[in-house]
Amino acid sequence: MATPQRLTDPEIQTALGELSGWSLQGNKLHRQFKFGNFNQAFGFMTRLALVAETLNHHPEWSNVYNRVTIDLTTHDAGGITELDVKFATKANSFAD
Ligand SMILES: C[C@H](O)[C@H](O)[C@H]1CNC2=NC(N)=NC(=O)C2=N1
């Protein structure tokens, strides 16, 4: 699959307007999710891992107990693309 184009700054701002909880941090889409316990946090990561494989688009993320921190960028494009927005949208749909 061809690498998508980097989004422009206005396009990123528009996407952020529709992505509740996400912000721009270090030129990446960033959000921390908090769950009731580790089981819920890890279940969320497991579901999202399957999405990552399907999209061939992989997050930078970490987990501490009930928290999952995610940073999204498209390494092949050197910035944020529609794939990052798609992944963030999916993450929100699993969590909110
Ligand atoms: C070869 C492989 O398709 C690429 O390395 C994919 C894999 N997953 C990826 N994930 C992310 N976040 N960015 C990429 O550029 C990327 N590229």
The ligand as an SDF file (V2000), in Angstrom:
LIG
                    3D

 17 18  0  0  0  0  0  0  0  0999 V2000
    7.3290   -2.0250    6.0210 C   0  0  0  0  0  0  0  0  0  0  0  0
    6.0960   -1.6240    6.7670 C   0  0  0  0  0  0  0  0  0  0  0  0
    4.9790   -1.6440    5.9310 O   0  0  0  0  0  0  0  0  0  0  0  0
    6.2390   -0.2400    7.3250 C   0  0  0  0  0  0  0  0  0  0  0  0
    7.4130   -0.1560    8.0900 O   0  0  0  0  0  0  0  0  0  0  0  0
    5.0260    0.2390    8.1220 C   0  0  0  0  0  0  0  0  0  0  0  0
    4.7210   -0.5690    9.3630 C   0  0  0  0  0  0  0  0  0  0  0  0
    4.0140    0.1860   10.3830 N   0  0  0  0  0  0  0  0  0  0  0  0
    4.0860    1.5310   10.4380 C   0  0  0  0  0  0  0  0  0  0  0  0
    3.5710    2.2010   11.4560 N   0  0  0  0  0  0  0  0  0  0  0  0
    3.6940    3.5260   11.5580 C   0  0  0  0  0  0  0  0  0  0  0  0
    3.1740    4.1580   12.6120 N   0  0  0  0  0  0  0  0  0  0  0  0
    4.3430    4.2200   10.6320 N   0  0  0  0  0  0  0  0  0  0  0  0
    4.8830    3.6490    9.5580 C   0  0  0  0  0  0  0  0  0  0  0  0
    5.4650    4.3470    8.7170 O   0  0  0  0  0  0  0  0  0  0  0  0
    4.7640    2.2420    9.4260 C   0  0  0  0  0  0  0  0  0  0  0  0
    5.2370    1.6170    8.3940 N   0  0  0  0  0  0  0  0  0  0  0  0
  1  2  1  0
  2  3  1  0
  2  4  1  0
  4  5  1  0
  4  6  1  0
  6  7  1  0
  6 17  1  0
  7  8  1  0
  8  9  1  0
  9 10  2  0
  9 16  1  0
 10 11  1  0
 11 12  1  0
 11 13  2  0
 13 14  1  0
 14 15  2  0
 14 16  1  0
 16 17  2  0
M  END
$$$$
